Amino acid sequence: MDSPKLPPKKALPPENSDSNPWRSLGLFSMIIGDLLGFTGVGLGLGYWLWTHGQAPWWVVLGLGLLGLGLAFWRMFVIAKKEWK
């Protein structure tokens, strides 16, 4: 009796390939984490300075935008490494 023929196994893409879904998911999660983290720290520090340090209200906005800008800078650096 013949044994059933199994389909050939698919090879995994190389680690540095753009088609690797786990790598794409990892980069996406790093970007989301940086956006939320840097912006959250900026907003938190601004809120603390506003409530405890008697800073004006626009310090919250300014530090939040500074955190967002730092997150976008980090995204640029990560993307620059990936494009090489």
N, CA, C and O of each residue as an XYZ file, in Angstrom:
336
protein
N       0.829     -1.171      0.000
C       0.000      0.000      0.000
C       0.879      1.243      0.000
O       1.897      1.306      0.690
N       0.467      2.223     -0.784
C       1.223      3.474     -0.844
C       0.787      4.398      0.290
O      -0.392      4.491      0.629
N       1.780      5.076      0.862
C       1.454      6.052      1.899
C       0.953      7.332      1.223
O       1.367      7.652      0.108
N       0.069      8.054      1.895
C      -0.463      9.276      1.273
C       0.643     10.321      1.091
O       1.532     10.467      1.931
N       0.560     11.026     -0.007
C       1.563     12.057     -0.299
C       1.161     13.348      0.414
O       0.034     13.826      0.283
N       2.093     13.889      1.156
C       1.867     15.149      1.857
C       2.355     16.294      0.984
O       3.331     16.153      0.248
N       1.674     17.420      1.071
C       2.162     18.568      0.299
C       3.503     19.038      0.844
O       3.772     18.868      2.033
N       4.343     19.621      0.010
C       5.648     20.084      0.502
C       5.481     21.219      1.509
O       4.553     22.021      1.408
N       6.379     21.275      2.470
C       6.337     22.325      3.489
C       6.815     23.638      2.885
O       7.727     23.674      2.059
N       6.182     24.692      3.317
C       6.579     26.018      2.845
C       7.780     26.483      3.663
O       7.827     26.299      4.879
N       8.726     27.073      2.994
C       9.901     27.603      3.686
C       9.538     28.929      4.347
O       8.761     29.713      3.803
N      10.103     29.168      5.511
C       9.887     30.438      6.199
C      10.680     31.533      5.495
O      11.777     31.281      4.997
N      10.137     32.739      5.451
C      10.899     33.829      4.833
C      12.124     34.168      5.678
O      12.142     33.889      6.877
N      13.137     34.760      5.074
C      14.319     35.145      5.854
C      13.960     36.159      6.936
O      12.943     36.847      6.845
N      14.808     36.243      7.961
C      14.532     37.117      9.097
C      14.398     38.584      8.703
O      13.546     39.291      9.240
N      15.210     39.038      7.795
C      15.189     40.454      7.449
C      14.289     40.736      6.249
O      14.386     41.808      5.652
N      13.441     39.824      5.896
C      12.547     39.995      4.765
C      11.351     40.846      5.165
O      10.877     40.758      6.298
N      10.861     41.669      4.242
C       9.683     42.481      4.520
C       8.412     41.643      4.542
O       7.392     42.081      5.075
N       8.460     40.446      3.971
C       7.262     39.614      3.922
C       7.062     38.803      5.196
O       6.078     38.072      5.306
N       7.969     38.914      6.157
C       7.827     38.179      7.409
C       6.769     38.882      8.266
O       6.981     40.013      8.703
N       5.628     38.216      8.510
C       4.551     38.893      9.248
C       4.902     39.176     10.702
O       4.418     40.160     11.262
N       5.727     38.347     11.331
C       6.084     38.574     12.730
C       6.969     39.803     12.873
O       6.853     40.550     13.844
N       7.845     40.007     11.912
C       8.711     41.195     11.937
C       7.863     42.458     11.758
O       8.076     43.458     12.443
N       6.908     42.404     10.839
C       6.027     43.557     10.621
C       5.195     43.850     11.862
O       5.013     45.010     12.230
N       4.693     42.806     12.504
C       3.914     42.994     13.722
C       4.776     43.578     14.836
O       4.319     44.434     15.594
N       6.019     43.119     14.936
C       6.925     43.654     15.946
C       7.235     45.119     15.725
O       7.249     45.901     16.676
N       7.484     45.501     14.480
C       7.751     46.911     14.186
C       6.522     47.769     14.453
O       6.631     48.878     14.978
N       5.345     47.249     14.088
C       4.113     47.983     14.339
C       3.902     48.190     15.837
O       3.515     49.278     16.262
N       4.151     47.157     16.636
C       3.960     47.293     18.077
C       4.986     48.240     18.692
O       4.672     48.950     19.647
N       6.208     48.261     18.156
C       7.203     49.228     18.641
C       6.757     50.656     18.349
O       6.902     51.540     19.193
N       6.218     50.880     17.164
C       5.775     52.226     16.783
C       4.615     52.679     17.657
O       4.615     53.809     18.145
N       3.626     51.812     17.862
C       2.482     52.174     18.708
C       2.942     52.423     20.143
O       2.489     53.368     20.790
N       3.842     51.573     20.638
C       4.355     51.757     21.995
C       5.108     53.062     22.153
O       4.964     53.746     23.167
N       5.911     53.414     21.161
C       6.642     54.679     21.225
C       5.688     55.868     21.177
O       5.847     56.825     21.935
N       4.701     55.812     20.292
C       3.746     56.918     20.200
C       3.006     57.115     21.525
O       2.898     58.236     22.023
N       2.505     56.033     22.080
C       1.764     56.154     23.337
C       2.682     56.500     24.502
O       2.314     57.292     25.369
N       3.865     55.915     24.525
C       4.777     56.135     25.639
C       5.326     57.554     25.699
O       5.211     58.226     26.724
N       5.921     58.009     24.602
C       6.515     59.349     24.597
C       5.450     60.429     24.796
O       5.665     61.383     25.544
N       4.305     60.282     24.129
C       3.245     61.275     24.280
C       2.675     61.241     25.696
O       2.400     62.287     26.283
N       2.500     60.041     26.239
C       1.969     59.920     27.594
C       2.894     60.520     28.636
O       2.438     61.184     29.568
N       4.190     60.292     28.485
C       5.147     60.872     29.440
C       5.140     62.389     29.325
O       5.199     63.086     30.338
N       5.069     62.909     28.101
C       5.007     64.366     27.930
C       3.762     64.960     28.552
O       3.823     65.982     29.237
N       2.622     64.309     28.308
C       1.375     64.812     28.903
C       1.388     64.681     30.428
O       0.931     65.579     31.135
N       1.910     63.570     30.926
C       1.963     63.376     32.367
C       2.865     64.377     33.061
O       2.508     64.930     34.101
N       4.026     64.606     32.489
C       4.944     65.587     33.063
C       4.358     66.993     32.989
O       4.486     67.774     33.932
N       3.718     67.311     31.873
C       3.071     68.620     31.739
C       1.948     68.801     32.730
O       1.800     69.869     33.325
N       1.145     67.747     32.913
C       0.051     67.847     33.883
C       0.590     68.014     35.301
O       0.056     68.792     36.092
N       1.643     67.283     35.609
C       2.235     67.419     36.946
C       2.772     68.830     37.168
O       2.568     69.416     38.231
N       3.460     69.374     36.161
C       3.967     70.742     36.293
C       2.832     71.753     36.392
O       2.953     72.760     37.089
N       1.731     71.486     35.697
C       0.589     72.393     35.715
C      -0.097     72.389     37.082
O      -0.484     73.441     37.589
N      -0.246     71.197     37.678
C      -0.967     71.123     38.952
C      -0.071     71.417     40.147
O      -0.490     72.108     41.076
N       1.150     70.907     40.138
C       2.023     71.069     41.311
C       3.029     72.209     41.167
O       3.438     72.812     42.159
N       3.416     72.495     39.954
C       4.431     73.525     39.763
C       3.873     74.870     39.366
O       4.630     75.805     39.107
N       2.539     74.982     39.315
C       1.869     76.236     38.948
C       2.311     76.758     37.576
O       2.393     77.968     37.366
N       2.591     75.856     36.658
C       2.942     76.238     35.287
C       1.658     76.571     34.528
O       0.583     76.100     34.900
N       1.758     77.378     33.470
C       0.552     77.689     32.681
C       0.009     76.444     31.970
O       0.710     75.443     31.820
N      -1.253     76.528     31.536
C      -1.932     75.374     30.927
C      -1.254     74.914     29.651
O      -1.304     73.728     29.327
N      -0.625     75.815     28.920
C      -0.049     75.442     27.630
C       1.216     74.597     27.779
O       1.717     74.061     26.790
N       1.740     74.471     29.004
C       2.888     73.585     29.232
C       2.473     72.130     28.987
O       3.258     71.340     28.463
N       1.239     71.778     29.367
C       0.731     70.427     29.112
C       0.711     70.164     27.615
O       1.169     69.119     27.153
N       0.183     71.108     26.870
C       0.113     70.980     25.417
C       1.510     70.927     24.801
O       1.773     70.102     23.926
N       2.392     71.792     25.250
C       3.748     71.842     24.692
C       4.537     70.571     24.955
O       5.202     70.060     24.054
N       4.474     70.055     26.174
C       5.216     68.830     26.477
C       4.590     67.609     25.805
O       5.299     66.674     25.435
N       3.265     67.613     25.647
C       2.619     66.534     24.906
C       3.055     66.524     23.450
O       3.333     65.465     22.886
N       3.113     67.702     22.844
C       3.575     67.803     21.457
C       5.066     67.482     21.336
O       5.495     66.911     20.333
N       5.845     67.841     22.333
C       7.261     67.487     22.327
C       7.432     65.967     22.382
O       8.262     65.404     21.668
N       6.650     65.315     23.227
C       6.683     63.852     23.295
C       6.255     63.217     21.985
O       6.857     62.238     21.544
N       5.222     63.763     21.360
C       4.773     63.257     20.061
C       5.853     63.456     19.006
O       6.076     62.578     18.173
N       6.516     64.593     19.036
C       7.607     64.847     18.099
C       8.769     63.881     18.297
O       9.355     63.402     17.326
N       9.100     63.594     19.551
C      10.169     62.617     19.821
C       9.784     61.221     19.331
O      10.629     60.478     18.833
N       8.501     60.869     19.475
C       8.040     59.566     18.990
C       8.162     59.490     17.474
O       8.582     58.464     16.939
N       7.803     60.558     16.780
C       7.932     60.560     15.322
C       9.395     60.542     14.902
O       9.738     59.940     13.885
N      10.253     61.187     15.664
C      11.693     61.121     15.360
C      12.205     59.694     15.502
O      12.987     59.226     14.675
N      11.769     59.011     16.540
C      12.168     57.610     16.734
C      11.633     56.725     15.608
O      12.321     55.812     15.151
N      10.396     57.000     15.161
C       9.857     56.255     14.013
C      10.715     56.483     12.777
O      10.957     55.547     12.015
N      11.173     57.697     12.568
C      12.029     58.014     11.430
C      13.342     57.247     11.513
O      13.812     56.714     10.508
N      13.938     57.186     12.696
C      15.201     56.470     12.876
C      15.011     54.972     12.621
O      15.848     54.342     11.975
N      13.916     54.403     13.125
C      13.643     52.982     12.901
C      13.420     52.714     11.424
O      13.941     51.736     10.888
N      12.655     53.565     10.762
C      12.377     53.373      9.336
C      13.651     53.529      8.512
O      13.841     52.833      7.514
N      14.504     54.425      8.924
C      15.772     54.625      8.208
C      16.641     53.359      8.286
O      17.289     52.988      7.308
N      16.650     52.707      9.443
C      17.405     51.456      9.591
C      16.784     50.356      8.740
O      17.509     49.535      8.178
N      15.467     50.322      8.633
C      14.791     49.272      7.870
C      14.974     49.460      6.370
O      14.989     48.480      5.625
N      15.111     50.693      5.917
C      15.226     50.958      4.482
C      16.617     50.658      3.948
O      16.803     50.524      2.739
N      17.587     50.552      4.834
C      18.957     50.295      4.370
C      19.128     48.893      3.880
O      20.221     48.516      3.457
